[in-house]
Amino acid sequence: MSKSSPYLLLFLAFASIASAQKAPDVSKLDPAMGVNKKASDNLEWHDVTKWGVEGRILPEQTRLRWFDRLPASAEKSVTPAVWSLSRDSSGMMVRFKTDATAISVHYKLSKDRLAQPHMPATGVSGVDLYARDTDGKWKWVMVTKPATQEVKAEIIKDLAPGEREYAAYLPLYNGVEFMSIGVAKGSKFEELAPREKPVVFYGTSITHGACASRPGMVHTGILGRKLDMPVVNLGFSGNGRMDKAVGDYLVQVDAAAYVIDCLPNMGPADVAAKCVPLVKQLRAAKPETPIVLVEDRRNTNDWILPARNKHHTDNHAALKAAYETLLKDGVKNLSYIPGDSLYGTDTEGATDASHASDLGFMRQAEIFEPVLRKALGK
């Protein structure tokens, strides 16, 4: 046998040292947010389906998957695209109280596409954690950073001592197969049931959440925190079209208000044909519930695209005409939000001209808030 090279012997010696100093075993968690196995073994897991999430309408009706936004019956009534999109968990939020100084989450995503070209994995597939401060205001805490389809991660640790209320927003453009919240054994943990009478939003990809960096940054979620009310997000990317089949589910919800924000997926002729029937469908079932109509936001580059600018202008005119028709027909508790400034006027409110950035979502929420407060009598 030939003698080993001195360089090989040196390599083996270093390898032996490295092996001896290897970090303690870690659980196979989200690579971006893993915690060591000792901490993981000390967790007590709480299945959120045991007490429920907000944003999941008609919970008494059968679902194909617990976290679907629409009941199973919708598969045969809404369009295939709306049905598929309804299986994303956009707008869902679970509340709980705990005195734990670290909070973990375990969930499995239904799709392996964790991100989109114009939207990060934190928004598409993340779980976004908020908490109430000592004044009762909601403030952001941390978001998961999914790198795998099954995420088992410590969201945050080293929290200030004290019991507080938390809200965890579910992924915007992915579905959820299961989800549990983990806290250290012996920690207090109180399950908070979903609140009743939500504000129900029916809209497009923007309502759905494109392109928020985190699930809590969609204007629907921002408004839920500002108003301190539950919300339902029925945004369907590319498919918010004032459909009667969706209206059939809207009227089944005991809503505090309805917000109809479908114009980005419609043209003037569609608006003229479908807006009045949808509002009258809602009003026939809910004589007193406030209804808010929202104009199309303008693409942030429409100032340099004449055809696009005209499309928005014509869309706005069609919705305004429908609104005036409804008022003449005696429809009460009807409000209207103009669209020209929904993203601001500096062209900086979108990621791709069409879909809101976090800045655009904040600006929308600021415009929606006073209208909703007045409609709700808050």
N, C-alpha and C positions, 0 to 999 in steps of 0.2 A: 504493500500500500504506500502510495506516495505521501510525503509530508504535506500537511495543510499549509496553505499560504498564511503568512503572518497577518495579512489584511483580513482574511476570512476569520481567523481566530479573534481579531479585534472586533469585527462585526458581531460575531456570536456573543462576545462578552457584553457589548452594549445592549444587544437584544435581550440578554438575560436580565440585565439591570432594569431595562424598561418594563419587562414582564413582571418583575417583582414589585415595581412601583405603579403598576396599572391601577387606574381609578376604580373605586368600588363599583360593583355591578349596578347598572341602571336599568329601570324597567323600559320596555320597548314602547316609548311614548312618542309624541310629536317631537321630531328631532330639534325643532326650534325652541321647545319649551319643556323638555323633559325634566323630571325630578328624580332624585335617587330612590332606589328601591325601598329603603327603610322608611322614608316619608310616605311613599305610595302604600306600603303595607299597613300604615297606621290610619288610613283614611276610612271614613264611613260614607257610603254613597247613597244619595237620595234621588230616586227615579222621578223625574219631573212629571211623568204621565200620571203619577199618583195624586197630584193636586191640580195640575192643569196649567196651560199657558194662555196668555192673552193673545188675541189676533187669530184665534182658531174658532171660526163661526160654527154655530149649530153643533155643539159637542155631543149632543145626544144622538146624532145621526151616524150611521155606519160609515166607516172610512176604510179605504184599501190600505192606507198607511196612517198611523196615528197622527203624524205631523203634517198631513195634507191640509191645505187651506180650505178646500171644498169637500163636501161629503161625496161618497162613492156614487150617489145617484147622478151627480153632475157629469160623469163620464159620458152618459148617453144624451145629455141635453145641450151642453156647451160645445163649442168647436173643439176639435182635437188639439189645436194649439193652446187654447185656454186651459183645457184639462191638463195637458202636460205641464204648463207653467204653474198651474195651481198647486203642483206637488212640491214646489219650492216653499221654504218656510218663511219667506219674507214677511216682516212685520210681527212675527211671533216673539213674545217676551215672557219670561218666567220670573216671578218675584219670590223672595224669601228673606228671612232675617237670620242672622247668625252673629256670634261673638268670636268666630274663628279668626285667627291672624293670618291664615292662608286659605285660598279657595281654589279648588281644582274642578275640572270638567272632563267628562268622558262622553264622547258622542261619535257616531258613525255617519258619514255623509253618503248620500245615495248615488252621487256621481263622482267619478275620479277627476273630472275637470275642476280643479280647485280655484283657478283664476281665469280671467279673460284678458285679451290684449290691452284693453283700456281700463281694467278694473282689478285691483289686487286681491290676493287670496283672503286677506283679512276681511274684505267686504263680501266677496262671493261666498266664502265658506267659513268665516270666523264666527266666534261667539264673543259678544261685546258686553263688558261688565260695567255697570253704573252703580252708584250708591248714593243714599241721601246723606247730606252733611248735617251738622248740628242744627242748622236753620231749616232743615227739611227740604232743601233744594237738591235736585239730582245733579250729580257730578260724575264725570268719567273716571274709571279706575284702570282698566286694561282690556286688551283684546287678544284672543288667541291668534297664532300665526301658523295656520295649517300647512303642513308639508306632506301629510299622509291622509288617506281617506278615512281612517279611524284615528281620532284624536283623543289622547288621554294625557292631559297636561295640567300643570299647576299654572293657573292664570296669573296669580299674584301671591306674594308672601310678604312677611314682615309688616303686616297691616297694623295701624295704630289700634291699641286695645279698645274694646267697647263693642256692644251689640248695635247693629245698624241694619237698615233695609237695603237689599240689593235687587237689581234688575239685570237679567242677562238676555240680550237680544240674540235671536237665532240667525243663521246664515240667510243672505238675501237671494242668491242665485243657485242654491243647492238645496236638496232635500235632506231630511234627518231621519235616520232609521231608529235611533234611540239616543237618549241623553240623560245623564245623571250629574248632579252637583256633589262634589266631594269636600268634606271638611274633616279635620282631625277628630279622632274618637274622643268623646267627652265634651266636645263643643256643643253649645246650644244651637239648635237649628229649628226654625219655625217655617212651615210651608204657608205661603200666602196665596189664597185662592184668586182666580181671575176676577177682576172687577166687572161689573155689569154696565150696560148702556155705553158701548164704545162709539167713537167717531169712526164712521166707515168710509174709506177712500176707495173709489173705483177709478182706475186709470191705466197708464201705459208703462213703458219701461222706466220712466222717470219715477213714477209712483212705486214701481217694483223695487227700485233702488239703484238704478244705474246713474252715476258711477261712484257711489259713496265709498270712501275708504274703509268704513266700518259700518256694521248694521245699524248702530244707533244714530248714525249721521244722516239718514234719510229724513226729509222734512216731516214725514208722518210720525217718526219716532221723536224728533225734536219737539213737534207740537204736542205729542202725548206727554212729554215731560213738562213743557211750559204750562199746559192746561191741567196737568196732573190727572189725566183721564186715560182709560184704555183706548186703543186704536185698533182698527182692522185694516190691513193693507191688502186690497184686491187689485193690485197693479199687475198687469199681464203684458210682458214685454212684446211690443209690436202688435198687440191684440186688445187694446182698450178701445172698444168701438161702440159703446152705448148699446150693447146687445140686450134684447129682451130676456134671453136665456140667463144671462148674469143677473139681470133685474129680478128674475124669479127667486134668486137666492138672497139678493139685497133685502127684499121685502120681508124675508123670514127672520131677519136680525132685529132684535130690539135695540135699535140704534138711537144714540143721542143726536146724531146728525149724519147726513150723507154728503160727501164731497165728490162731485162728478168731474173728473179731470182727464177726459179722453181725447181732446182735440189733436194732440200730436200724432195720433194714429188715424186721423180722419181728414177728409176734405170738406169743403163747403157744402156740397150736395149731400154727403153723408150726414153732416150736422143738421141740415134742414130736414132731412127725412127721419132722423132717429132721436133727436134731442127731446122734442115735445112729447112723443110717445113714452120715452123712458121716464121723464119727470112725472107725467100723469100716471104711469104705472106705480111709481113710488107713492105719489100723493093719494091714490085711491086706497092703497093699503095702509098708509101712515098719514092721516089727515093733518097732523100737527108737527111732525118731525121736520126740523130745518133741512133744507136742501141748498147746497152751494154749487154753483156752476163756475168753472174755471176756464178762462181763455187759454189758448195755445201760448206757451212760452215762445219767444223768438229765438231762433238759432243765433248764437252770438256773432256769427259772421254774415248775418243777413243784410248788414249795412252795405256789403260789397257784392251781394248776390241778388240782383233785382227780382229774379223769378221766385226765389225763396222768400224775399221780403213781401212780395205780392201774395204768395200762398198764405202767410201768416195773417196779413191784413184781411184777406177774404175770409179766412177761417173765423177771425174775430167778429167780422160783420155778420156771418151766418149765426154764430152763437148769440150775439146781441139781439138779432132779429127773433130768434127762438125764445129768448128770455122775455122780450117785450110781448110776444104772442102769449106766453104763459101768464104774464101779469094781466093782460087784457082778458084772459079766460078766467081770471079770478084765483089763480094759484097763489096761496099765501106762504109765508115763511120761506121765501126764495131769495137767495143772496147771489152776488155776482163778483168775481175777482178778475180784473183786467190782466192781460198777459204781458204787456210791453216791458215791464220792469221786473218780472219774476226772477230773472238771473242777475239783476242790476242793469246798468246802462254803460258799463265800461268794457264790455266784451270779455270779462275775466271769469264768468260764472260757470263755465262748462269745460268738460274734458275734451270734447270732440265737436264742439259747436252745438250739438243736440242735447247731450246728456249732462246733467248737473255734476259739478264737482262739489266737494264739501262746502265751499263758499257759496255756490249756487243753491244748495239745499238750505243753508242758513238764511240766505236772502228770501227764498220762497217762504220759509217758516215765518219770517218777520212780516211778510205781506199777508199771509193766511191768518195769522194769530188774531188781529183785531176783528176781522170779519167773523171768525168762528166764535170769538168771545161774545160779540154782539148777538149772533144767531142763537147761541146757547144760553144767553142771559147771564153770563159770568162776569 
